[in-house]
Amino acid sequence: MILKRCPYCNSMWVCWNWCHWDLERLVELNPHFTREELENGQWGHECWACSGVNETRDKVCNGMPHWFLVRFFKE
């Protein structure tokens, strides 16, 4: 299994499945976006190395969990 990496800096220190947004709530909070645009980014992933945030439509199965990052991440 290959870990997912940050699309900005290629780091493996990315908190996959860090935040999930309900689509209906996203639509309500972002009236300036279409529903189709919001459907593409319901999961947020923060890179602990470069602080970049990547969004994906689906949950990532082969990523770094938050508890692991808190315990073992070192800059």
Number of C-alpha atoms within 10 A of each C-alpha: 6 7 15 18 18 23 13 13 12 13 15 17 26 29 26 26 21 15 13 16 13 10 15 11 9 16 17 11 10 11 9 8 12 10 15 9 9 16 18 13 17 18 20 19 23 20 21 19 17 14 14 14 15 17 17 16 13 14 17 16 12 12 19 20 15 16 10 11 14 11 8 9 13 9 6
